């Protein structure tokens, strides 16, 4: 089943054009952020998503509905046969994408920021006006995602993420973040560590009072191990454990308030179950605020941004040791398979994405990558020899989500770039390319369209050329 989500109002489309025009016009005067935004918009539109195949197209006569959302968890598919393109139909409308990029200076401070939204309402993409002081926007009416509404209501949703945005000129349904939501969980855990309420090397006994299949059963591990498994292997059982730990400490409301206080109000984890840490569907993340969260974790000096009330936000929102641990864990990401695709080095499909170096932790003696039960089967050493950047990131997928968010830094001697990139899209494992080849038997399948990788490569090229 596709999950339920929420989006927009059609009558504002004309206002959007008026919003975008001044931003584009600023490019003529050499505005760096405007040049970046327009380049990203062109890269998004150039992917030409109309030839993607929908494996579960909407049923005739289906109507939009607002009901209890269907729970979503990332998980390894039992087989890739279900991904055969012959099982579906051409994509019936433009997908929803939220693409945010922050260019960083040598010290890690923000130099320019861009955010581009794509949807059935904005098939040519819309550049979001971003305030340079706050690195935020009040020009988007964000809506909770609903699969059915996207399918049959022209991508328009019905439930607002933030109050008071009814007059915003851009109306957009934010794709469900899938496992990128684990960035928020990680931030919450490390805030508790900094407060002395949790010890990274202390044991936590995960003992759900109400079992939940996706969360697993009772287990005891150090908080550090749960955290590492949550990020590097995207292990859902470990994520449930840490969410339950946050609930045990009565700290979930506190975490969501901290996102608001730090000027990232679209970041939220709501509706999770204290008894087991499950039910994640109440999580929301915009590209802009996710990029800001990574900016904070990356930790440039001085004021990174100011909130709407004028509060200065600095890297001190997390301690040096917590940021160092977070960055190392993101740098050890095992699933390099969306904006970057080095785990499949040497295959004709999917296309090469961001040219990152594969974390050595997962590389076997024969050069292939194995992450938990996921065996990729390709020798990544040739790609590592040509690698140009490191990519500390978290990605995620479900049937109607493909997401990736991380920090890109050039390797010594390579073309210089230093940036944060975030992509949230609704093209998950239910959407494939018409020309997608069969997966080799026994190997981890390519889960979604290679257009994500092509977009990652295009953005990396923009950041390499940006002067």
C-alpha positions in Angstrom: 0.0 0.0 0.0 1.0 3.5 -0.6 1.2 5.8 2.4 -1.0 8.8 3.1 0.3 12.3 2.7 -0.9 15.9 2.3 -0.2 19.0 0.0 -1.7 22.2 -1.6 -4.1 24.7 -3.0 -4.1 25.3 -6.8 -5.1 28.9 -7.1 -1.7 30.2 -5.9 0.2 29.2 -9.0 0.1 32.6 -10.5 1.5 34.1 -7.4 4.5 31.7 -7.5 5.6 33.1 -10.8 5.6 36.5 -9.2 7.7 35.2 -6.4 10.2 33.5 -8.6 10.8 36.4 -11.0 12.6 38.7 -8.6 14.9 35.9 -7.5 15.8 35.0 -11.1 16.3 38.7 -11.9 18.8 39.0 -9.2 21.1 36.7 -11.2 21.7 39.5 -13.6 23.4 41.5 -10.9 25.7 38.6 -10.1 23.9 37.2 -7.1 25.6 34.0 -6.2 22.7 32.4 -4.5 20.4 33.1 -7.4 23.0 31.7 -9.9 23.2 28.6 -7.7 19.4 28.3 -7.5 18.8 28.6 -11.2 21.5 26.1 -12.0 20.0 23.6 -9.5 16.5 24.2 -11.0 17.8 23.5 -14.5 19.5 20.3 -13.2 16.2 19.1 -11.6 14.1 19.8 -14.7 16.7 18.2 -17.0 16.1 14.8 -15.4 12.8 14.6 -17.4 11.0 12.3 -15.0 8.1 11.6 -17.3 9.6 8.4 -18.6 9.7 6.8 -15.1 7.5 3.7 -14.7 5.0 3.6 -11.8 4.7 0.0 -10.6 1.6 0.6 -8.6 -0.4 3.2 -10.6 -3.5 4.7 -9.1 -6.6 2.7 -9.5 -9.4 4.1 -11.7 -12.1 5.8 -9.6 -9.9 6.2 -6.5 -10.6 9.4 -4.6 -8.4 11.4 -2.3 -8.9 10.5 1.4 -7.7 11.6 4.8 -7.3 8.6 7.0 -4.8 7.0 9.4 -1.4 7.0 7.5 0.0 3.6 6.6 3.3 3.0 8.6 6.5 3.1 6.5 9.8 1.5 7.3 12.8 1.0 5.1 13.6 -2.6 4.5 15.6 -4.8 2.2 13.3 -6.2 -0.5 12.9 -10.0 -0.5 13.5 -10.1 -4.3 13.9 -7.6 -7.1 11.5 -9.4 -9.5 8.7 -7.1 -8.3 10.6 -4.2 -9.8 10.2 -5.3 -13.4 9.1 -2.3 -15.4 6.6 -4.4 -17.3 4.4 -4.4 -14.2 3.6 -0.7 -14.2 2.6 2.3 -16.3 4.3 5.5 -17.2 4.3 8.1 -14.5 1.1 10.1 -14.8 2.4 13.4 -13.5 5.5 15.3 -12.3 6.9 13.9 -9.1 7.5 16.0 -5.9 11.1 16.9 -5.2 12.6 19.2 -2.6 16.3 19.9 -3.4 18.4 22.1 -1.1 22.1 23.0 -1.5 24.3 25.1 0.8 27.7 26.1 -0.6 30.3 26.3 2.3 33.4 28.3 2.5 36.7 26.8 3.6 35.8 27.1 7.3 32.4 25.5 6.8 30.3 28.7 7.0 27.4 29.1 4.6 28.3 31.1 1.4 25.2 30.6 -0.7 22.0 28.6 -0.3 19.4 27.4 -2.8 16.2 25.5 -2.6 14.2 24.2 -5.6 10.8 22.5 -5.5 9.3 20.3 -8.2 5.7 19.1 -8.3 2.7 18.7 -10.6 1.9 22.4 -9.8 5.5 23.4 -10.7 6.7 21.1 -13.5 9.5 23.5 -14.4 10.6 23.8 -10.8 10.2 26.8 -8.5 13.1 28.6 -6.8 12.2 29.2 -3.1 13.2 32.6 -1.8 15.6 32.0 1.1 16.4 34.8 3.6 20.2 35.0 3.8 20.2 36.0 7.4 18.0 33.2 8.7 18.5 30.6 5.9 14.8 30.1 5.9 11.7 31.0 4.0 8.1 32.0 4.8 7.1 31.7 1.2 6.1 28.0 1.3 3.0 26.4 2.6 4.3 23.0 3.5 1.8 20.1 3.6 2.0 16.7 5.1 2.5 14.0 2.5 -0.4 11.6 1.4 0.2 9.0 -1.3 -3.4 8.9 -2.4 -3.8 12.6 -2.6 -0.6 12.8 -4.7 -2.0 10.1 -7.0 -5.5 11.4 -7.6 -5.6 15.0 -6.4 -3.0 16.4 -8.7 -0.4 16.3 -6.0 -2.3 18.6 -3.7 -2.6 17.9 0.0 -4.9 19.0 2.7 -3.1 19.3 6.0 -0.6 22.0 6.9 2.8 21.2 8.5 3.1 24.7 9.9 0.4 27.0 11.1 0.1 30.5 9.7 1.3 29.8 6.2 -2.1 29.9 4.5 -1.1 33.0 2.4 2.3 31.7 1.3 2.5 31.8 -2.5 4.2 28.4 -2.9 2.1 25.3 -1.9 4.1 22.1 -1.6 3.6 18.6 -0.2 6.8 17.5 1.6 7.8 13.9 0.7 8.0 11.6 3.6 11.8 11.6 4.6 12.1 7.8 5.2 15.3 7.0 7.0 16.7 10.5 6.7 14.5 11.1 9.7 17.3 9.3 11.6 19.3 12.5 11.4 16.7 14.0 13.8 16.8 11.1 16.1 20.6 11.3 16.1 20.5 15.0 17.0 18.1 14.3 19.8 20.3 11.5 21.3 23.5 13.6 21.1 21.7 16.6 22.8 20.9 14.2 25.7 24.5 13.1 25.8 25.6 16.7 26.0 23.2 17.3 28.8 24.6 14.4 30.8 21.4 12.5 30.6 22.7 9.7 28.3 26.1 8.1 28.2 27.3 7.0 24.7 29.1 4.1 26.1 26.5 3.2 28.6 24.1 0.3 28.0 20.5 0.8 27.0 18.1 -2.0 27.5 15.5 -1.9 24.8 12.5 -3.8 26.2 9.3 -2.9 24.3 6.2 -3.2 26.4 4.2 -3.6 23.2 6.0 -5.5 20.5 6.2 -4.1 16.9 7.5 -6.3 14.1 9.7 -3.7 12.4 11.3 -2.8 15.8 12.3 -6.3 16.9 12.5 -7.6 20.4 14.4 -7.0 23.6 18.1 -6.2 23.2 20.8 -4.6 25.2 23.6 -2.5 23.5 25.6 0.6 24.2 24.0 3.8 23.0 27.0 4.2 20.7 26.3 0.9 19.0 22.6 1.6 18.5 23.5 5.0 17.0 26.1 3.6 14.7 23.7 0.9 13.4 21.0 3.4 12.9 23.1 5.7 10.7 25.6 3.4 8.9 23.4 0.4 8.3 20.0 2.2 8.6 19.0 -0.5 11.1 15.4 0.1 12.0 15.5 -2.0 15.2 18.3 0.3 16.6 16.3 3.4 15.6 13.2 2.1 17.5 15.4 1.6 20.5 16.8 5.2 20.4 13.3 6.7 19.9 12.0 4.7 22.9 15.0 5.9 24.9 14.1 9.5 24.1 10.5 8.8 25.2 11.8 7.1 28.4 13.5 10.3 29.3 10.4 12.4 28.4 12.4 14.2 25.9 10.5 14.0 22.6 8.6 17.2 23.0 11.8 18.8 24.1 13.5 17.7 21.0 10.8 19.0 18.7 10.8 22.3 20.6 14.6 22.6 20.1 14.1 22.4 16.3 11.7 25.3 16.5 14.0 27.3 18.9 16.9 26.8 16.5 15.0 28.0 13.5 14.2 24.6 11.9 10.4 24.4 12.5 9.7 21.9 9.7 11.8 19.2 11.4 9.6 17.1 13.7 9.1 13.6 15.0 5.5 13.3 16.1 3.2 10.3 16.9 5.9 7.8 17.7 5.0 5.1 20.2 6.6 5.4 23.7 6.1 1.7 24.3 8.3 0.6 21.4 9.7 3.5 19.4 7.7 2.6 16.3 5.3 4.4 14.1 7.5 7.0 12.3 5.0 8.4 9.8 4.5 11.6 11.8 8.0 12.8 10.8 8.5 15.7 8.5 11.6 17.4 7.1 12.0 20.2 4.5 15.1 20.4 2.4 16.0 23.8 3.8 15.8 22.8 7.5 17.5 19.4 6.9 20.4 21.3 5.2 20.6 23.6 8.2 20.7 20.6 10.6 23.7 19.3 8.6 25.3 22.7 8.6 25.1 22.7 12.4 26.6 19.2 12.6 29.4 20.2 10.2 30.2 23.0 12.5 31.6 26.1 10.9 32.8 29.0 13.3 30.7 32.0 14.3 27.0 32.5 13.7 25.7 30.0 11.1 22.2 31.7 10.9 19.8 33.7 13.0 16.3 32.7 14.0 13.3 34.8 13.1 13.5 36.3 16.7 17.2 37.2 16.2 18.7 34.4 18.2 22.2 33.5 16.9 22.6 29.8 16.1 26.1 28.4 16.3 27.8 25.0 16.2 27.6 25.0 20.0 24.1 23.6 19.7 26.0 20.4 19.8 29.3 19.9 21.6 32.5 19.3 19.7 32.7 15.7 20.7 29.1 15.0 19.6 29.6 16.7 16.3 32.8 14.8 15.7 31.0 11.5 16.5 28.0 12.4 14.3 30.3 13.3 11.4 32.3 10.2 11.7 29.2 8.0 11.7 27.7 9.8 8.7 31.1 9.4 6.9 30.9 5.6 7.5 27.6 5.3 5.6 27.3 1.9 4.1 24.4 2.5 1.6 26.0 4.7 -1.1 23.3 4.1 -3.6 21.2 7.2 -4.4 22.9 10.6 -5.0 26.1 8.6 -4.9 26.3 5.1 -6.4 29.8 3.8 -5.7 28.6 0.6 -4.2 27.7 -0.4 -7.8 31.0 0.7 -9.2 31.6 -0.5 -12.8 28.0 -1.4 -13.6 26.4 0.2 -16.6 23.3 0.8 -14.5 22.8 2.8 -12.4 24.7 5.9 -13.5 27.5 7.2 -11.5 26.4 9.8 -9.0 28.5 12.0 -6.7 32.1 10.7 -7.1 32.7 9.8 -3.5 35.3 7.5 -1.9 33.6 4.4 -0.5 34.0 4.1 3.3 36.7 1.4 3.8 34.8 -0.2 6.6 32.4 -2.0 4.2 34.9 -2.9 1.5 35.8 -6.6 1.5 39.3 -8.0 0.6 38.1 -8.6 -3.0 36.9 -4.9 -3.2 33.2 -5.6 -3.1 30.9 -4.0 -0.5 28.8 -5.8 2.0 26.6 -3.9 4.5 24.8 -6.3 6.9 22.8 -8.6 4.7 23.2 -6.3 1.6 25.8 -7.7 -0.8 26.6 -5.4 -3.7 29.1 -7.6 -5.5 31.1 -4.9 -7.4 34.8 -4.1 -7.0 34.7 -0.5 -5.8 38.5 0.0 -5.9 38.6 1.5 -9.4 36.0 4.1 -8.4 37.8 4.8 -5.2 41.0 5.4 -7.2 39.1 8.0 -9.2 37.1 9.4 -6.3 37.0 13.2 -5.9 35.1 13.7 -2.7 34.0 12.3 0.6 30.3 12.1 1.3 29.0 12.0 4.9 25.4 11.3 4.5 22.1 9.5 5.3 19.7 8.2 2.7 16.4 6.3 2.9 13.8 4.7 0.8 10.3 3.3 1.0 7.8 2.6 -1.8 7.1 6.3 -2.3 10.2 7.9 -1.0 13.8 8.3 -2.2 15.9 10.6 0.0 19.5 11.5 0.6 21.1 14.2 2.6 24.8 14.8 3.4 28.0 16.8 3.4 30.4 16.7 0.4 34.1 17.7 0.8 36.7 17.4 -1.9 39.7 15.1 -1.5 43.1 16.7 -1.5 44.3 17.5 -5.0 40.8 17.3 -6.6 38.7 20.2 -7.8 37.6 22.1 -4.8 34.0 22.0 -3.5 32.5 22.0 0.0 28.8 21.8 0.2 25.6 20.3 1.7 23.0 18.6 -0.5 19.5 17.4 0.4 17.1 15.6 -1.9 13.6 14.4 -0.9 11.5 12.8 -3.6 8.4 10.7 -3.8 9.9 8.3 -6.3 10.8 5.3 -4.1 10.9 1.6 -4.9 7.5 1.8 -6.7 9.1 3.8 -9.5 11.7 2.4 -11.9 13.3 3.2 -15.3 11.9 1.7 -18.4 15.3 0.4 -19.4 16.2 -1.0 -15.9 18.2 -4.2 -16.3 17.5 -7.3 -14.2 19.6 -7.4 -11.0 22.3 -10.1 -10.8 21.0 -13.0 -8.6 21.9 -12.8 -4.9 22.9 -9.1 -5.0 21.3 -6.1 -3.5 18.9 -4.6 -6.1 18.9 -1.1 -7.5 15.8 0.2 -5.7 14.8 3.3 -7.7 15.3 5.4 -10.8 18.9 6.3 -11.6 17.7 9.9 -12.2 18.6 10.5 -8.6 22.2 9.5 -9.3 22.3 11.7 -12.4 20.9 14.6 -10.3 23.6 14.1 -7.7 26.3 14.1 -10.4 24.8 17.3 -11.9 24.7 19.1 -8.6 28.3 18.1 -7.9 29.3 19.5 -11.3 27.5 22.8 -10.4 29.4 23.0 -7.2 32.7 22.3 -8.9 32.1 25.0 -11.5 30.6 27.6 -9.2 33.0 30.5 -8.9 
